[in-house]
Amino acid sequence: MSGAPKVLVTGGTGYLATRLIADLLTSGVDVRTTVRSLDRADEVREAVRRGGADDAGLSFAAASLTDDDGWSPALAGIEEVYHVASPMIQTTDPEEVVVPARDGALRALRAARDAGARRVVLTSSFAAVGYSPKPVRDYDESDWTDPSTPGLPAYPLSKAVAERAAWDFVEREGGDTELVVVNPTWIAGPTLTGSARSSLQFFTAMLDGVMTAVPRQRFGIADVRDVATAHIAAMTTPGAAGKRYLLLADGPTMTFLDVANVLRAELGDLARRVPTVEVPGEEPTPLVIHNERAKAELGFRPRPAVETIVETAISLRDLGMLAAHGV
């Protein structure tokens, strides 16, 4: 590795971002990543080394989704941008999530355009695709979550608004910078971070026995390793420009009870506290999510969901994140 980085990954402390950075470094690419505070640089370095990467080619820039400062120097000399950063805020006020998600995406895109970056790969979510009602819950990349859907939770609202804003920006004022969007379902898989975040908190709650009954919900699972690989393919595949890609494991979608049952069946004593019942309510309706475009155009080859679930739990145990298991 040598020379100034030409690739930027935003939100370098995150669950997906650390995996993506590790993969890029391992492939011989120098990476610059944004963090809210440079004090967190060592945390990111430790994470990518945990992923088997040499962090010599990693550098840092301070930038926040909520502030214009720092974005221009962060993008200086950058040709490719992975905009992975997104707020994960527990709040009753949707605007606390929507505003930083939307404005952060626009800040990254604007700075990328001004820097003459070739392409931006933006991490969106199935939440921007399939959270509005349909007579049959069968979703592909042509579907959109409607922000005006009654009762729409803050997170899918933020993802739908941010992704729409990104596409609109690129169409109106993106210049020569291309946009590709990846829309993973619920991300799981081994973590490189030092704490359980995002979907990993569901695993720790189940494995530690904090969650005594699981929510009634059906969803797709995407392995964090496969999602990182798909991001890189989205950056390097010429025909991907201007498209969005759903990412999830093959096979039927799952419920939280299905996840719990896999943990119990595969992990023995480690899963002894995992709940066996769902909260009261109606059975989740059938759900089909298509990954054919990603497989055909990006070479997406997802791991089996069972493998992802099991290796998530083992990762959490090995990293000492399961309070109830004395590690």
Secondary structure, 3 states (H helix, E strand, C coil): CCCCCCEEECCCCCHHHHHHHHHHHHCCCCEEEEECCHHHHHHHHHHHHHCCCCHHHEEEEECCCCCCCCHHHHHCCCCEEEECCCCCCCCCCCHHHHHHHHHHHHHHHHHHHHHCCCEEEEECCHHHCCCCCCCCCEECCCCCCCCCCCCCCHHHHHHHHHHHHHHHHHHHHCCCCEEEEEEECEEECCCCCCCCCCCHHHHHHHHCCCCCCECCCEECEEEHHHHHHHHHHHHHCHHHCCCEEEECCCCCCEEHHHHHHHHHHHHHHHHCCCCCCECCCCCCCCCEECCHHHHHHHCCCCCCHHHHHHHHHHHHHHCCCCHHHCC
